[in-house]
Amino acid sequence: MTTLEHPAAVDDTPPLYTVAEPRLMSGRALELPARDHDWLVRAAREVGLLGRGGAAFPVATKLAAVRRGAVVLANGSESEPASWKDRALMRRFPDLVVAGVSLVGQALRSPRAVVAVGDAASAEALRAAVRRTGARVQVERVDHGFVGGEIGALTNGLNGGVPVPSGVRVLPHTKGLAGRPTYASNVETFAQLALLAELGPSAYASVGVKSEPGTSLATVHGVDSDGVIEVPHGFEIRRLLGEADRPVLLGGYHGAWTTRPDLVVERAWLRQHGLSWGAGVVAVLPDETCPLGEVARVASWLATQSAGQCGPCVFGLPALADDLAELAAGRHVDLALLRRRAGLVSGRGACHHPTGVAGFVVSALDAFDADVRRHAAGGHCGRATLGSLPIGGGR
C-alpha cells in the first residue's frame, strides 16, 4: 500500500493511500478534450460507470435522462460521519472535481453548475480551483445534517425550503434546482467522469475488473492504515484490514455488518450477497471496545437525525436505540421484540433513513451474536465503549 503525500493546508483530513497506481489521487493536471452529451452517455455506458454517492445508479442512464439546458448539481455534502472520501477528494484534488462538473456543464450547455459542500475547507479548496481554472462553477455551503445529504433533501434546501426529503419521490432530472431539470451526482462521480473523458473508455477500463472497470475511494477505520484509500474494483476487502479478523461494517451507517471473509470491492457482487458499497466505508472495531456499546451509540445518534416527518423515524428509531442501550449495559432485553421493532420501521419511512438504520442494527445483532447473547442474558463483555465509530460533525 502506498502512502500519498500532498502538500496542502493543514487540516484534519485523514492520510491518503493507494493500493495500485493512483487515478483519482494521481494529482496530475488533466487535459480534457471537448466531449459532448452523446459521447459522455456512450462512454459511461461502455465502462458501466456507477454513481459513487451510495445508490450506485448507472451514470449513463442518468445522463441520458437529461437534455441540453439542464442544471448540474454535484453533491459534496458528505453527511455520513464515517465517510471522508468526498472531503479528501475535494480538499486535495479540487481541480479534478471542478473539471468533472465543468465537463458535464459544457456538454449539457447548462445555465448553472453548482457544487454543494458541507465543510469550509472543501469549499475553500474548490473556490480556489474555480479561480485557477476560470470554470463557470458555483460553490455553495450547506449544513443540512445526515438526512439532508439525500439528493431530494439537498435540492429542497438549496431551493430555499426545508432540507428534508419530500416524501413523494421527484427525480432531479424532472425537477431539481430552481424547479429545472437537473443532472445530480456525487462529487466522486464527477471526478470519475473527468478521468473517463481524458482517458477514453479503453484506457479507463484497463484497471479494475470486467464487470466494473475503474477504481473507487474508500474510508477505512480500525486498522493501521486508517484513512482514505483508492482501490481498483475487484480488490479483496480483507486485504485492506490487515490481520483484523472481526466483523466488518460495509457502506456506512446505512450499510451493514458482515462476517463474510470473501468481500470484494465490486458493487454487483456485493448486491448479489445482500450487501452494499454505500458510502464507501469499511470499518472494524478494536478488540478493546464493546461492540454493542459502539452500535448503541451510533444508533442513538442516528435517532436524533430524523427529519421528523413520519412515525417510523420519530418513534421507532428512539425505541430501537433505547433497546440497544439497555442491551449494551448488560440488562435483559427481549431480542425477538428488538428484531420485530426493527422490522416495523424498515421500508416504512418517507425516506430511506429508518430502513438504513434498521439494517445497521439487525446486521450488528447477527455479526456480534456471541456478545449479543451474553449481554441479553444479563451479562456484560467487560469492555468499555471507546467511541471508535465517529458520530456528529468532525468537519
C-alpha positions in Angstrom: 0.0 0.0 0.0 1.4 3.4 -1.0 1.0 6.5 1.2 0.5 9.6 -0.7 1.9 12.9 0.4 0.2 16.0 -0.9 1.2 19.5 0.2 -2.0 21.2 1.3 -3.3 23.5 4.0 -3.1 21.8 7.4 -6.5 20.3 8.3 -8.0 17.2 9.8 -8.1 15.2 6.5 -7.0 11.6 7.2 -4.0 10.1 5.4 -4.4 9.1 1.7 -3.3 5.8 0.3 -3.5 3.8 -2.9 -3.1 0.0 -3.4 -2.3 0.3 -7.1 -1.3 3.1 -9.5 -3.4 6.1 -8.4 -6.1 7.5 -10.7 -8.2 10.0 -8.7 -5.2 10.5 -6.4 -2.6 11.0 -9.1 -2.5 14.7 -8.6 -1.6 15.3 -12.3 -3.2 18.1 -14.3 -5.9 16.8 -16.7 -6.1 17.8 -20.3 -9.7 17.2 -21.2 -10.8 17.2 -24.8 -14.2 18.5 -25.7 -16.8 15.8 -25.0 -20.5 16.3 -26.0 -23.5 14.8 -24.2 -23.8 11.8 -26.6 -20.2 10.9 -26.1 -20.5 11.0 -22.3 -23.6 8.8 -22.4 -21.9 6.2 -24.7 -18.6 6.2 -22.7 -20.3 5.9 -19.3 -22.4 3.0 -20.7 -19.3 1.3 -22.2 -17.5 1.2 -18.9 -20.6 0.6 -16.8 -19.9 3.6 -14.7 -21.9 3.6 -11.5 -22.6 6.6 -9.2 -20.4 7.0 -6.2 -23.0 8.5 -3.9 -24.3 5.3 -2.3 -27.1 4.2 -4.6 -24.7 3.1 -7.4 -27.1 4.2 -10.1 -25.9 3.8 -13.7 -24.4 7.1 -14.8 -25.3 6.6 -18.4 -28.9 6.2 -17.6 -29.0 9.3 -15.5 -27.1 11.3 -18.2 -29.4 10.1 -20.9 -32.4 11.3 -18.9 -31.3 15.0 -19.1 -31.1 17.2 -22.2 -29.4 20.4 -23.1 -30.1 23.2 -20.7 -30.3 21.1 -17.6 -28.7 22.4 -14.4 -25.7 20.5 -13.0 -25.5 19.7 -9.3 -22.6 18.0 -7.6 -23.4 16.6 -4.1 -20.4 17.1 -1.8 -22.4 17.4 1.4 -21.0 14.1 2.7 -23.2 13.9 5.8 -22.1 10.4 6.6 -19.9 10.8 9.7 -17.8 7.7 9.0 -17.0 8.8 5.4 -14.1 11.1 4.5 -13.7 10.2 0.8 -15.5 13.2 -0.6 -13.8 15.7 1.6 -10.4 14.2 0.9 -11.1 14.4 -2.8 -12.4 18.0 -2.7 -9.7 19.2 -0.4 -6.7 17.5 -2.0 -7.8 17.3 -5.7 -10.4 20.1 -6.2 -9.3 20.7 -9.8 -10.4 17.2 -10.7 -13.9 17.7 -9.2 -14.2 21.2 -10.8 -13.1 19.7 -14.2 -15.8 17.0 -14.0 -18.6 19.4 -13.1 -17.4 21.8 -15.8 -17.2 18.9 -18.3 -20.8 17.9 -17.8 -22.0 21.5 -17.7 -20.4 22.2 -21.0 -21.8 19.0 -22.5 -25.3 19.9 -21.4 -24.9 23.7 -22.1 -26.0 24.2 -18.6 -27.1 27.7 -17.4 -25.8 26.8 -14.0 -23.4 24.3 -12.4 -23.3 24.0 -8.6 -21.2 22.1 -6.1 -22.9 21.8 -2.7 -20.3 21.4 0.0 -20.7 20.6 3.7 -17.5 21.9 5.2 -15.4 25.1 5.0 -12.1 23.6 4.0 -13.6 21.8 1.0 -15.4 24.9 -0.1 -12.3 27.0 0.1 -10.3 24.4 -2.0 -13.0 24.2 -4.6 -13.3 28.0 -4.9 -9.6 28.3 -5.3 -9.8 25.7 -8.1 -12.6 27.6 -9.8 -10.5 30.8 -9.7 -7.4 29.0 -11.1 -9.3 27.4 -14.0 -11.9 30.1 -14.7 -14.6 27.4 -14.7 -18.2 28.5 -14.5 -19.0 26.6 -11.4 -20.6 27.9 -8.2 -19.6 26.5 -4.8 -22.5 26.6 -2.2 -22.0 25.8 1.5 -24.8 23.6 3.1 -25.3 22.3 6.6 -28.3 20.1 6.3 -27.5 17.2 8.6 -27.4 13.5 8.0 -30.7 13.0 6.2 -30.2 16.4 4.4 -27.5 14.8 2.3 -30.1 12.8 0.3 -30.5 14.5 -3.1 -34.1 15.4 -2.7 -33.4 17.0 0.7 -30.3 18.7 -0.6 -32.3 20.2 -3.5 -35.1 21.4 -1.2 -32.6 23.1 0.9 -30.8 24.8 -2.0 -34.2 25.9 -3.3 -34.8 27.8 0.0 -37.0 25.2 1.6 -36.6 22.8 4.5 -33.7 20.4 3.7 -35.7 17.2 4.2 -36.8 14.5 1.8 -40.1 15.3 0.1 -41.8 12.0 0.8 -43.1 11.9 -2.7 -40.1 10.9 -4.9 -39.4 13.6 -7.6 -36.3 12.8 -9.6 -33.9 15.7 -10.2 -33.9 15.2 -14.0 -37.6 16.1 -13.8 -37.5 18.9 -11.3 -34.4 19.9 -9.4 -32.6 23.2 -8.7 -35.0 26.2 -9.1 -37.5 23.7 -10.5 -35.4 23.0 -13.6 -34.4 19.6 -14.9 -31.1 18.8 -13.1 -28.3 16.3 -13.6 -27.2 15.5 -10.0 -24.4 13.2 -8.8 -21.9 12.7 -6.1 -18.6 14.7 -6.4 -16.6 11.5 -6.9 -18.8 10.6 -9.8 -17.9 13.9 -11.5 -14.2 13.2 -10.9 -14.7 9.8 -12.5 -16.3 11.4 -15.5 -13.4 13.7 -15.9 -11.0 10.7 -15.9 -13.2 8.9 -18.4 -13.2 12.0 -20.7 -9.5 12.3 -20.6 -8.5 8.6 -20.9 -11.3 7.3 -23.1 -13.3 4.1 -22.3 -10.5 1.6 -23.2 -7.8 3.1 -21.0 -10.3 3.9 -18.2 -11.2 0.2 -18.2 -7.6 -1.0 -18.1 -7.8 -1.3 -14.3 -10.5 -2.9 -12.2 -12.5 -5.9 -13.4 -14.6 -6.5 -16.5 -17.8 -6.3 -14.6 -16.8 -3.0 -13.0 -13.8 -1.2 -14.5 -12.0 1.6 -12.7 -11.4 2.5 -9.1 -13.3 3.8 -6.0 -12.4 5.7 -2.9 -12.9 4.1 0.5 -12.7 5.4 4.0 -11.1 2.7 6.3 -11.4 2.7 10.1 -10.0 0.5 12.8 -6.7 -0.7 11.2 -3.1 0.6 11.0 -3.8 2.2 7.6 -6.8 4.2 8.7 -7.6 6.8 6.1 -9.0 7.3 2.6 -7.8 4.7 0.1 -8.2 4.4 -3.7 -8.8 0.8 -4.6 -9.3 -0.9 -8.0 -12.5 -2.8 -8.3 -12.3 -6.5 -7.7 -9.8 -5.8 -4.8 -10.3 -8.1 -1.7 -11.6 -6.0 1.1 -9.9 -8.2 3.8 -6.5 -7.0 2.3 -7.4 -3.5 3.5 -7.9 -4.8 7.0 -4.5 -6.5 7.6 -4.7 -9.1 10.3 -8.1 -7.9 11.6 -10.4 -10.9 11.6 -13.5 -9.2 13.0 -17.0 -8.2 11.7 -16.8 -5.6 9.1 -19.1 -2.6 8.7 -19.5 -2.0 5.0 -21.2 1.0 3.4 -21.5 3.3 6.5 -24.4 3.8 8.9 -27.0 2.9 6.3 -24.8 -0.1 5.5 -24.5 -3.5 7.2 -22.1 -5.5 9.4 -20.9 -8.8 7.9 -18.6 -11.6 8.8 -18.1 -12.8 5.2 -14.3 -13.4 4.6 -14.6 -13.1 0.8 -15.7 -9.5 0.3 -14.5 -7.6 -2.8 -14.9 -4.1 -4.0 -17.4 -4.7 -6.7 -20.9 -3.3 -6.4 -22.7 -6.0 -8.4 -21.0 -8.8 -6.4 -21.9 -7.1 -3.1 -25.5 -6.6 -4.1 -25.8 -10.3 -5.1 -24.8 -11.1 -1.5 -27.2 -8.7 0.2 -24.6 -6.0 0.8 -23.8 -2.6 -0.5 -20.7 -0.5 -1.0 -22.9 2.5 0.0 -20.8 5.5 1.2 -17.6 3.5 0.7 -17.0 3.0 4.4 -15.0 -0.1 5.6 -14.7 -0.3 9.4 -13.7 -2.8 12.0 -13.8 -2.3 15.8 -10.8 -2.7 18.0 -10.8 -5.6 20.4 -10.7 -3.3 23.4 -14.1 -1.7 22.8 -17.6 -3.1 23.5 -19.2 -3.7 20.0 -22.7 -3.4 21.3 -21.9 -0.1 23.1 -20.5 1.2 19.8 -23.6 0.1 17.9 -25.9 1.6 20.5 -24.0 4.9 20.5 -24.3 5.2 16.7 -28.0 4.1 16.8 -28.7 6.8 19.4 -27.1 9.4 17.2 -29.0 8.2 14.1 -32.3 8.5 16.0 -31.5 12.2 16.5 -31.1 12.7 12.8 -34.7 12.0 11.9 -36.4 14.6 9.6 -39.4 14.3 11.9 -41.8 13.5 9.1 -43.1 10.1 10.0 -43.7 7.7 12.8 -41.1 5.1 12.0 -38.4 7.7 12.5 -39.9 9.8 15.3 -40.9 6.9 17.5 -39.3 3.7 16.0 -35.7 4.8 15.9 -35.5 6.1 19.5 -37.2 2.8 20.7 -34.5 0.8 18.8 -31.8 3.0 20.3 -33.2 2.6 23.8 -33.3 -1.2 23.5 -29.7 -1.3 22.2 -28.6 0.9 25.1 -30.2 -1.5 27.6 -28.5 -4.4 25.8 -25.1 -2.7 25.8 -25.5 -2.1 29.6 -25.9 -5.8 30.2 -29.6 -5.6 31.1 -32.1 -8.2 29.9 -33.6 -7.3 26.5 -36.2 -9.3 24.6 -34.2 -9.9 21.4 -37.2 -11.1 19.4 -39.1 -7.8 20.3 -36.0 -5.8 19.3 -35.8 -7.5 15.9 -39.6 -7.1 15.4 -39.3 -3.4 16.1 -36.6 -3.1 13.5 -38.8 -4.9 11.0 -41.6 -2.5 11.7 -39.6 0.6 10.8 -37.8 -0.9 7.8 -39.3 0.2 4.5 -42.0 2.4 6.0 -40.5 5.9 6.2 -40.9 8.9 4.0 -37.2 8.4 3.1 -34.6 5.6 3.4 -33.4 6.6 6.9 -35.4 4.2 9.0 -34.7 1.4 6.6 -30.9 2.2 6.7 -30.8 2.3 10.5 -32.8 -0.9 10.8 -30.3 -2.7 8.5 -27.3 -1.3 10.5 -28.9 -2.6 13.8 -30.1 -6.0 12.7 -26.9 -6.9 10.9 -24.9 -5.9 14.1 -27.1 -8.3 16.1 -26.1 -11.1 13.7 -22.5 -10.2 13.3 -21.9 -9.8 17.1 -24.1 -12.8 18.0 -21.9 -14.1 20.9 -21.8 -10.6 22.5 -25.5 -10.1 22.0 -26.4 -13.4 23.7 -24.0 -12.7 26.6 -25.4 -9.2 27.1 -29.1 -10.2 26.6 -28.7 -12.8 29.4 -27.8 -10.1 31.8 -24.1 -10.3 31.5 -21.5 -8.0 30.0 -18.4 -8.3 28.0 -16.5 -6.2 30.5 -15.2 -3.8 27.9 -15.8 0.0 27.9 -17.3 1.8 24.9 -14.4 3.8 23.5 -16.3 5.7 20.8 -14.4 4.2 18.0 -17.1 4.9 15.4 -17.4 8.6 14.6 -20.6 10.4 15.0 -21.7 14.0 14.6 -19.7 16.7 12.9 -15.9 16.5 12.7 -15.5 18.8 9.7 
